[in-house]
Amino acid sequence: MLFLYFLIASAIFAIAVFFIRSRMLNVSIGFIYGISHILLSIYAYQHINSVDSVYFKFDSLSVLLNGLLSLILIPVLFHTRYYLNRHVPDRKMKGRFLSLMIVLSTAISGVYFSDNFLIIWVCLEITTIAVTFLIFHERYTDALEAAWKYLFISSFGITIAFLGILFLSVQSSSGLEASLSFSYLQSVATHLDPVFLKIAFLLLVTGYSIKLNLFPLYAATIDAKTAAPFPVNAIASTALINGGFVAVIRIYSVITKTGAASWAQHVLMIVGVLSLLIVSFQLFRVKRFKRMLAFSSMEHMALIAIALSLGKAGYYAALLHLVLHTLAKTGMFLNFGEIRACFQSGWIKDTGNYMKINGFSALIYLAGLLTITAIPPSGMFMSEFLLFKALLYTGNYFLFAAILILLTIIIYVLFKLSMQLLYGQAPDSFNPEKAIINRYEPVSQLVLFGLVFYLAYFPPALFTGLMNAALQILN
């Protein structure tokens, strides 16, 4: 029942900071919430594979991803303070922002621990509402447009996913909870109608693609991340994407136990390849850093979908890439917060000569760029290496070459855009006196990028044990 108590406590925290205008209260509750989230992850790890209530269960995958969320919440909440002090002068709005961040993080944890497809759906819908209000937090025109587009398309996607859940529910003659329980459906997978499972899988993948930042409903997500504040993106482009991954992997683990497994893998392969193609073309039109990083997230989720489509040969690569991407992209969005504070803009054309203006932050940005592009010794090189190894092992030679070409194009564009920031000429509009530079602010990103390297090349036993146990859901 601990997770239910955590939900109640989180609701109280969110309500308190929403209505009470107190800087000390905001700081205290933010700290207490972060600590309570860490304690929840520790408790869940100590009770792996135990049922916490009717609807929630602590399995290895949920424990791994919730622990990851607890880890990135520390720097995200810390940098949220910088964001609010610099861009949100109204104390009332500061409280509302923190309240929505608590709601978002708690709903994502609900997705991870849910043992019921309907509860996953409900929690993802809560994230939609929270993200919508967070996008529009600064109250400017582009943010309003991005917010209502995200709300509309995300609600449309959630509706499609609900249809998929309905197809799942008709496969059981028992009660509603039993028919939608992930554990139950796994146990009776061989007795389910493959046609119904195929329809449900296709609907769920399509509906949740907006959470996964993948084809076909990716566009609204990209626009949302272009407009959202950077602390929101640090969660939405990592932990929320992981929530979409969990939602899809639950149904995927059911369908892999039937004769429709090969068909489901082909669906994931098509989604992944099309998403990668879209990124390779759309990046040439990018003019904002947050949009560039949003498409980078789409690239990495495409690689994860492709890895899953390869079956057992690609499962470890997919999960490892998901973990490393979470840490790396959190660091990149936090670093963007420093870039915006320095140049007072998020447009690429408004930046330049960053290596000289703020050398330490620029070096950290370069380290992050090498990390997300998987250039050795980046830790993400290891997960992509395992992906390419799986492609060759399964005989997908043409796909191997195609993905290699697409990734080369993507890396080229990312570096081209980044070189303007690092070494290009600073714009005439740049005013050094207005630039906000904190020499210690990039330390959190250095730690995150270091963790990517460490987990890839020197993974501790606790991490590898959780990884291997999580993969048992698929195997």
C-alpha positions as CSV (number, residue, x, y, z in Angstrom):
1,M,0.0,0.0,0.0
2,L,3.0,2.3,0.2
3,F,2.6,3.6,-3.4
4,L,-1.0,4.6,-2.6
5,Y,0.3,6.6,0.4
6,F,2.9,8.2,-1.8
7,L,0.1,9.2,-4.2
8,I,-1.9,10.8,-1.4
9,A,1.2,12.6,0.0
10,S,2.1,13.9,-3.5
11,A,-1.5,15.2,-3.9
12,I,-1.2,17.1,-0.6
13,F,2.2,18.5,-1.6
14,A,0.9,19.7,-5.0
15,I,-2.2,21.3,-3.5
16,A,-0.1,23.1,-0.8
17,V,2.3,24.7,-3.1
18,F,-0.4,25.5,-5.6
19,F,-2.5,27.6,-3.2
20,I,0.1,28.9,-0.6
21,R,2.4,31.6,-1.8
22,S,5.6,31.0,0.2
23,R,9.1,30.7,-1.1
24,M,10.2,28.7,2.0
25,L,7.2,26.3,1.5
26,N,8.1,25.7,-2.1
27,V,11.7,24.9,-1.4
28,S,10.8,22.7,1.6
29,I,8.2,20.7,-0.3
30,G,10.4,20.4,-3.4
31,F,13.1,18.9,-1.1
32,I,10.7,16.6,0.8
33,Y,9.1,15.4,-2.4
34,G,12.5,14.6,-4.0
35,I,13.5,12.6,-0.8
36,S,10.2,10.8,-0.7
37,H,10.6,9.8,-4.3
38,I,14.0,8.4,-3.6
39,L,12.7,6.5,-0.6
40,L,9.9,5.1,-2.7
41,S,12.4,3.7,-5.2
42,I,14.5,2.2,-2.4
43,Y,11.4,0.5,-0.9
44,A,10.3,-0.8,-4.3
45,Y,13.8,-2.3,-4.9
46,Q,13.6,-4.0,-1.6
47,H,10.2,-5.5,-2.5
48,I,10.7,-6.4,-6.2
49,N,8.0,-8.6,-7.6
50,S,5.6,-7.9,-4.7
51,V,2.1,-6.6,-5.3
52,D,1.7,-3.2,-3.6
53,S,-2.1,-3.1,-4.1
54,V,-4.7,-4.3,-6.5
55,Y,-3.4,-2.1,-9.4
56,F,0.3,-1.6,-8.6
57,K,3.2,-4.0,-8.6
58,F,7.0,-3.5,-8.1
59,D,8.6,-5.5,-10.9
60,S,12.2,-5.0,-12.1
61,L,11.4,-2.8,-15.0
62,S,9.3,-0.4,-13.0
63,V,11.9,-0.3,-10.2
64,L,14.7,0.5,-12.7
65,L,12.8,3.3,-14.4
66,N,11.4,4.8,-11.2
67,G,14.9,4.8,-9.7
68,L,16.1,6.6,-12.8
69,L,13.3,9.2,-12.4
70,S,14.3,9.7,-8.8
71,L,17.9,10.2,-9.9
72,I,17.2,12.9,-12.5
73,L,14.6,14.6,-10.3
74,I,17.5,15.8,-8.0
75,P,19.1,18.1,-10.7
76,V,15.8,18.9,-12.4
77,L,14.3,20.3,-9.2
78,F,17.5,22.1,-8.4
79,H,17.6,23.8,-11.8
80,T,13.9,24.5,-11.6
81,R,14.9,27.1,-8.9
82,Y,17.1,28.8,-11.5
83,Y,14.4,28.8,-14.1
84,L,11.8,30.2,-11.8
85,N,14.1,33.0,-10.4
86,R,15.1,34.1,-13.9
87,H,11.9,33.8,-15.9
88,V,9.0,33.6,-13.5
89,P,8.9,36.7,-11.2
90,D,5.3,36.0,-9.9
91,R,5.5,33.9,-6.7
92,K,2.0,32.6,-7.4
93,M,3.1,31.2,-10.7
94,K,6.2,29.6,-9.1
95,G,4.0,27.6,-6.8
96,R,1.8,26.4,-9.6
97,F,4.8,25.4,-11.7
98,L,6.2,23.3,-8.9
99,S,2.8,21.8,-8.2
100,L,2.4,20.7,-11.8
101,M,5.9,19.2,-11.8
102,I,5.0,17.1,-8.8
103,V,1.8,15.9,-10.5
104,L,3.7,15.1,-13.6
105,S,6.4,13.1,-11.8
106,T,3.9,11.2,-9.7
107,A,1.8,10.3,-12.7
108,I,4.8,9.0,-14.5
109,S,5.7,6.8,-11.4
110,G,2.1,5.6,-11.6
111,V,2.6,4.5,-15.2
112,Y,5.8,2.5,-14.2
113,F,4.2,0.7,-11.3
114,S,0.8,0.0,-12.8
115,D,-0.2,-3.6,-13.2
116,N,-3.3,-2.7,-15.1
117,F,-3.6,-1.3,-18.7
118,L,-6.5,1.0,-17.7
119,I,-4.5,2.5,-14.8
120,I,-1.6,3.1,-17.2
121,W,-4.0,4.9,-19.5
122,V,-5.3,7.1,-16.7
123,C,-1.9,8.0,-15.5
124,L,-0.7,8.9,-19.0
125,E,-3.8,11.1,-19.4
126,I,-2.9,12.9,-16.2
127,T,0.6,13.6,-17.7
128,T,-1.1,15.1,-20.7
129,I,-3.0,17.6,-18.6
130,A,0.1,18.5,-16.5
131,V,2.4,18.9,-19.5
132,T,-0.3,21.1,-21.3
133,F,-0.4,23.6,-18.4
134,L,3.4,23.5,-18.0
135,I,3.9,24.3,-21.7
136,F,1.8,27.4,-21.4
137,H,3.4,28.4,-18.1
138,E,5.2,31.5,-19.5
139,R,2.0,32.7,-21.2
140,Y,3.3,33.6,-24.7
141,T,1.6,33.1,-28.1
142,D,3.7,30.2,-29.4
143,A,3.3,28.4,-26.1
144,L,-0.5,28.7,-26.2
145,E,-0.6,27.2,-29.7
146,A,1.8,24.4,-28.8
147,A,-0.2,23.7,-25.6
148,W,-3.6,23.3,-27.3
149,K,-2.1,21.3,-30.1
150,Y,-0.5,18.9,-27.6
151,L,-3.7,18.6,-25.6
152,F,-5.8,17.9,-28.7
153,I,-3.4,15.4,-30.4
154,S,-2.5,13.7,-27.1
155,S,-6.2,13.3,-26.2
156,F,-6.8,11.9,-29.7
157,G,-3.9,9.5,-29.2
158,I,-5.2,8.5,-25.8
159,T,-8.6,7.8,-27.3
160,I,-7.1,5.5,-29.9
161,A,-5.1,3.7,-27.1
162,F,-8.4,3.3,-25.2
163,L,-9.9,1.5,-28.2
164,G,-6.9,-0.9,-28.0
165,I,-7.6,-1.5,-24.3
166,L,-11.3,-2.3,-25.2
167,F,-10.0,-5.0,-27.6
168,L,-7.9,-6.4,-24.8
169,S,-10.8,-6.4,-22.3
170,V,-13.1,-8.5,-24.5
171,Q,-10.5,-11.3,-24.5
172,S,-11.3,-12.3,-20.9
173,S,-14.5,-13.6,-19.5
174,S,-13.6,-12.6,-15.9
175,G,-13.9,-9.2,-14.3
176,L,-12.7,-6.0,-15.8
177,E,-9.7,-5.7,-13.5
178,A,-8.5,-9.3,-14.2
179,S,-8.9,-8.9,-18.0
180,L,-6.8,-5.7,-18.0
181,S,-4.2,-6.9,-15.6
182,F,-0.8,-7.2,-17.2
183,S,0.2,-10.2,-15.1
184,Y,-3.1,-11.9,-15.9
185,L,-2.9,-11.3,-19.6
186,Q,0.7,-12.6,-19.7
187,S,-0.4,-15.8,-18.0
188,V,-3.2,-16.5,-20.5
189,A,-1.4,-15.0,-23.6
190,T,-1.4,-18.3,-25.5
191,H,-5.2,-18.6,-25.2
192,L,-5.9,-15.1,-26.6
193,D,-7.1,-14.5,-30.1
194,P,-4.1,-13.3,-32.2
195,V,-6.4,-11.1,-34.3
196,F,-7.7,-9.1,-31.3
197,L,-4.1,-8.8,-30.0
198,K,-2.9,-7.5,-33.3
199,I,-5.6,-4.8,-33.4
200,A,-5.0,-3.9,-29.7
201,F,-1.2,-3.7,-30.3
202,L,-1.6,-1.5,-33.4
203,L,-4.0,0.9,-31.6
204,L,-1.9,1.1,-28.5
205,V,1.4,1.8,-30.4
206,T,-0.4,4.4,-32.5
207,G,-2.1,6.1,-29.6
208,Y,1.0,6.1,-27.3
209,S,3.3,7.3,-30.1
210,I,2.8,10.8,-28.9
211,K,4.2,9.8,-25.5
212,L,7.1,7.9,-27.2
213,N,7.8,10.8,-29.5
214,L,7.6,8.5,-32.5
215,F,5.7,8.3,-35.8
216,P,2.8,8.9,-36.4
217,L,1.8,11.4,-33.7
218,Y,5.2,12.9,-33.1
219,A,4.5,16.4,-34.5
220,A,2.5,17.7,-31.5
221,T,5.2,16.4,-29.1
222,I,8.0,18.2,-31.1
223,D,6.0,21.5,-31.0
224,A,5.3,21.0,-27.3
225,K,9.0,20.5,-26.4
226,T,10.0,23.5,-28.5
227,A,7.7,25.7,-26.4
228,A,8.0,24.1,-23.0
229,P,10.4,25.4,-20.2
230,F,13.6,23.4,-20.0
231,P,12.9,21.7,-16.6
232,V,9.7,20.3,-18.2
233,N,11.6,19.0,-21.2
234,A,14.1,17.4,-18.9
235,I,11.3,15.2,-17.6
236,A,9.0,15.0,-20.6
237,S,11.8,14.1,-23.0
238,T,13.1,11.3,-20.7
239,A,10.9,10.0,-17.9
240,L,7.6,10.6,-19.7
241,I,9.0,9.0,-22.9
242,N,10.0,6.0,-20.7
243,G,6.4,5.9,-19.5
244,G,5.3,5.5,-23.1
245,F,7.9,2.8,-23.5
246,V,6.4,0.9,-20.5
247,A,2.9,1.2,-21.8
248,V,3.9,-0.3,-25.1
249,I,6.3,-2.9,-23.7
250,R,3.5,-4.3,-21.5
251,I,1.4,-5.2,-24.5
252,Y,4.4,-6.2,-26.5
253,S,5.4,-8.7,-23.8
254,V,1.9,-10.2,-24.0
255,I,1.9,-10.5,-27.8
256,T,5.4,-12.0,-28.0
257,K,4.1,-15.1,-26.3
258,T,1.7,-15.7,-29.2
259,G,2.0,-16.4,-32.9
260,A,1.6,-12.7,-33.6
261,A,5.1,-11.9,-32.2
262,S,6.7,-11.6,-35.6
263,W,4.0,-9.3,-36.9
264,A,4.4,-7.0,-33.8
265,Q,8.1,-6.8,-34.4
266,H,7.5,-5.7,-38.0
267,V,5.2,-2.9,-36.7
268,L,8.0,-1.7,-34.4
269,M,10.5,-1.9,-37.2
270,I,8.4,0.2,-39.5
271,V,7.6,2.8,-36.8
272,G,11.3,3.0,-35.9
273,V,12.6,3.4,-39.5
274,L,10.0,5.9,-40.5
275,S,10.7,8.0,-37.4
276,L,14.5,7.9,-38.2
277,L,13.8,9.0,-41.7
278,I,11.6,11.9,-40.5
279,V,14.3,13.1,-38.1
280,S,17.0,13.0,-40.8
281,F,14.9,15.4,-43.0
282,Q,13.4,17.6,-40.3
283,L,16.6,18.5,-38.6
284,F,17.7,20.6,-41.6
285,R,14.8,22.9,-40.8
286,V,15.5,23.3,-37.1
287,K,16.2,26.9,-35.8
288,R,15.8,26.4,-32.1
289,F,17.9,24.4,-29.6
290,K,14.9,22.8,-27.9
291,R,13.5,21.6,-31.2
292,M,16.8,20.1,-32.1
293,L,17.0,18.2,-28.8
294,A,13.3,17.1,-29.3
295,F,14.2,15.6,-32.7
296,S,17.3,14.0,-31.1
297,S,15.0,12.3,-28.6
298,M,12.9,11.0,-31.5
299,E,16.0,9.6,-33.1
300,H,16.9,7.7,-30.0
301,M,13.4,6.3,-29.4
302,A,13.4,5.2,-33.1
303,L,16.6,3.2,-32.4
304,I,15.0,1.7,-29.3
305,A,11.9,0.6,-31.4
306,I,14.2,-0.9,-34.0
307,A,16.2,-2.8,-31.3
308,L,13.0,-4.2,-29.8
309,S,11.9,-5.3,-33.3
310,L,14.9,-7.6,-33.5
311,G,13.7,-9.8,-30.8
312,K,15.9,-11.2,-28.0
313,A,19.1,-10.1,-29.9
314,G,18.1,-6.5,-29.4
315,Y,16.3,-6.4,-26.1
316,Y,19.4,-5.5,-23.9
317,A,20.5,-2.8,-26.4
318,A,17.0,-1.3,-26.3
319,L,16.8,-1.1,-22.5
320,L,20.4,0.1,-22.1
321,H,19.9,2.8,-24.7
322,L,16.7,3.9,-22.9
323,V,18.5,4.3,-19.6
324,L,21.5,6.1,-21.0
325,H,19.3,8.4,-23.1
326,T,17.4,9.4,-20.0
327,L,20.6,10.6,-18.3
328,A,22.1,12.2,-21.3
329,K,19.0,14.1,-22.5
330,T,18.3,15.4,-19.0
331,G,21.8,16.9,-18.9
332,M,21.4,18.5,-22.4
333,F,18.1,20.2,-21.5
334,L,19.5,21.5,-18.2
335,N,22.5,22.8,-20.2
336,F,20.1,24.6,-22.5
337,G,18.8,26.5,-19.5
338,E,22.3,28.0,-19.1
339,I,22.5,28.8,-22.8
340,R,19.2,30.6,-22.7
341,A,20.2,32.5,-19.5
342,C,23.4,33.6,-21.2
343,F,22.0,34.7,-24.6
344,Q,18.5,35.5,-23.4
345,S,17.2,33.5,-26.3
346,G,16.6,29.9,-27.4
347,W,17.1,30.6,-31.1
348,I,20.3,29.2,-32.7
349,K,20.9,32.4,-34.7
350,D,21.0,34.4,-31.5
351,T,23.9,32.5,-30.1
352,G,27.6,32.3,-30.9
353,N,31.2,32.2,-29.4
354,Y,29.9,30.4,-26.4
355,M,33.2,28.6,-25.9
356,K,34.8,32.0,-25.1
357,I,31.9,33.6,-23.3
358,N,31.2,30.6,-20.9
359,G,33.9,28.1,-21.5
360,F,33.1,25.6,-18.8
361,S,29.4,25.3,-19.8
362,A,30.4,25.1,-23.4
363,L,32.8,22.2,-22.7
364,I,30.0,20.4,-20.9
365,Y,27.7,21.1,-23.8
366,L,30.3,19.6,-26.2
367,A,30.6,16.5,-23.9
368,G,26.8,16.1,-24.0
369,L,26.8,16.5,-27.7
370,L,29.4,13.7,-28.1
371,T,27.3,11.6,-25.7
372,I,24.0,11.9,-27.5
373,T,25.6,11.4,-30.9
374,A,27.2,8.2,-29.6
375,I,30.7,9.2,-30.6
376,P,33.3,7.2,-28.7
377,P,34.0,7.2,-25.8
378,S,30.4,8.1,-25.3
379,G,28.5,5.6,-23.2
380,M,25.7,5.6,-25.8
381,F,28.2,4.3,-28.3
382,M,28.1,1.0,-26.4
383,S,24.3,0.6,-26.7
384,E,24.3,1.6,-30.4
385,F,27.1,-0.9,-30.9
386,L,25.0,-3.6,-29.4
387,L,22.1,-2.5,-31.7
388,F,24.3,-2.8,-34.8
389,K,25.6,-6.1,-33.6
390,A,22.0,-7.3,-33.3
391,L,21.2,-6.1,-36.8
392,L,24.1,-8.1,-38.2
393,Y,23.3,-11.2,-36.0
394,T,19.7,-11.2,-37.3
395,G,20.8,-10.8,-41.0
396,N,19.4,-7.3,-41.5
397,Y,22.3,-6.1,-43.6
398,F,20.4,-3.6,-45.7
399,L,18.8,-2.1,-42.6
400,F,22.2,-1.9,-41.0
401,A,23.5,0.2,-43.9
402,A,20.4,2.4,-44.0
403,I,20.5,3.2,-40.3
404,L,24.2,3.9,-40.5
405,I,23.6,6.4,-43.3
406,L,20.7,8.1,-41.5
407,L,22.6,8.4,-38.3
408,T,25.6,9.9,-40.1
409,I,23.2,12.6,-41.6
410,I,21.8,13.3,-38.1
411,I,25.2,13.6,-36.5
412,Y,26.3,16.0,-39.2
413,V,23.4,18.3,-38.7
414,L,23.6,18.3,-34.9
415,F,27.3,19.2,-35.1
416,K,26.6,21.9,-37.7
417,L,24.0,23.6,-35.6
418,S,26.1,23.3,-32.5
419,M,29.2,24.8,-34.0
420,Q,27.3,28.1,-34.5
421,L,26.7,28.1,-30.7
422,L,30.2,27.1,-29.7
423,Y,32.4,28.9,-32.2
424,G,30.2,31.1,-34.5
425,Q,30.2,34.9,-34.3
426,A,28.1,36.2,-31.4
427,P,25.1,38.2,-32.7
428,D,25.1,42.0,-32.6
429,S,22.1,41.8,-30.2
430,F,24.2,40.0,-27.6
431,N,24.7,42.1,-24.5
432,P,27.4,40.7,-22.1
433,E,25.9,42.8,-19.2
434,K,22.6,41.0,-19.5
435,A,24.2,37.5,-19.8
436,I,23.6,35.3,-16.7
437,I,26.5,33.0,-16.1
438,N,26.8,30.7,-13.1
439,R,30.2,28.9,-13.1
440,Y,28.9,26.0,-10.9
441,E,25.6,25.4,-12.7
442,P,27.1,22.9,-15.3
443,V,28.3,20.5,-12.6
444,S,25.0,18.6,-12.6
445,Q,25.3,17.9,-16.3
446,L,28.9,16.8,-15.9
447,V,27.7,14.2,-13.3
448,L,24.9,13.0,-15.6
449,F,27.2,12.6,-18.6
450,G,29.7,10.9,-16.4
451,L,27.0,8.4,-15.3
452,V,26.3,7.6,-18.9
453,F,29.9,6.6,-19.4
454,Y,30.1,4.7,-16.1
455,L,26.9,2.7,-16.6
456,A,27.9,1.7,-20.1
457,Y,31.5,0.7,-19.5
458,F,31.7,-0.1,-15.8
459,P,28.1,-1.1,-14.8
460,P,27.7,-2.1,-11.1
461,A,26.2,-5.4,-10.2
462,L,23.0,-3.8,-8.9
463,F,22.4,-2.1,-12.3
464,T,23.1,-5.2,-14.4
465,G,21.0,-7.3,-12.1
466,L,18.0,-5.0,-12.5
467,M,18.6,-4.8,-16.3
468,N,18.7,-8.6,-16.7
469,A,15.7,-9.1,-14.4
470,A,13.7,-6.4,-16.3
471,L,14.4,-8.2,-19.6
472,Q,12.7,-11.4,-18.2
473,I,9.4,-9.6,-18.8
474,L,10.1,-10.0,-22.5
475,N,12.0,-13.3,-22.5
